[in-house]
Amino acid sequence: MPRKITVGGAQLGPIQRAESRTDVVRRLIDLLEKAHRRGCSLVVFPELALTTFFPRWYADDIAEMDVYFEREMPSAETQPLFDRARELGVGFYLGYAELDDQGGTLHRYNTAVLVDQTGSIVGKYRKVHLPGHKEFDDSLTRQHLEKRYFEPGDLGFPVWRSMDGVMGMCICNDRRWPETWRSLGMRGVELVMLGYNTPTGNQHGGMEPPHQRMFHNHLSIQAGAYQNATWAVAVAKAGVEDGHELMGGSCIVSPQGEIVALASTVEDELIVADCDLDLCNFGKSTIFNFAAHRRPEHYKIITEQAGVTPPKE
Ligand code: CDV
């Protein structure tokens, strides 16, 4: 039996600060219904897909940003998305800001869940690689305060057997780190879902103009997919959000590293691809047969230290 799954990447245009959760969920449901009409059984939404990208703003008291967080998933406001997904038999990946107060202590994470075709949450991932900084930095052209508002994820890089395949998740900046992809690859991942909110301009001024930012976006995803012989579905929140421009470029990448579907706008837009999960077998059994070719005895430096140790002058 071929393991083909038709996947939709549901890119979102901007979500302005004033937009209510109910209005956003309506947009998500519209995209979900469109995806269903196009034969999709899985839809990937962006990172922080329920609100504006609030880490661009500084608040002295981080609790001021709690209005952008979800205390439960699903909540009263997001339940209609889960209900519609179950009615249509479409699974989805959804990114959101998670406020976890289990055990009496508050924890804030940049989170994504995988929901299966019955509307049940089968997996949760919390973003490991948080970009940016913790304190206001006036040397930058713009702030990116994810390190202020979120803790690094504490769940590692798990995978789940769902929808006939081995499914993995990561979030935005994670895609730039080969460690993310290899951790998922080592667990046999066949489809990586990821959402992103990437400003079109670099916060360090003139370096890295927009065309390079887009190149790096695709380069990271294509390399990660190829080197781990997996499908990748990468989905942006795009356009001018509260005066700040986010890049589009949502794409679906094959296990050969080729882009097979690409968004052409910075608005709500659905991209679709038929993903044959068995196409992963070629890379996994030949050039990227890890058991046959990896040399972990030489890789210790990767897990034993974070920074660089150059040779002495
Ligand atoms: N939301 C993100 O993780 N954005 C980062 C930006 C700050 C570079 C990204 O890697 O796209």
Boltz pocket constraint, residues with backbone or C-beta under 6 A from the ligand:
constraints:
  - pocket:
      binder: B
      contacts: [[A, 47], [A, 129], [A, 131], [A, 132], [A, 144], [A, 171], [A, 172], [A, 173], [A, 174], [A, 176], [A, 196], [A, 197], [A, 198], [A, 199]]
      max_distance: 6.0
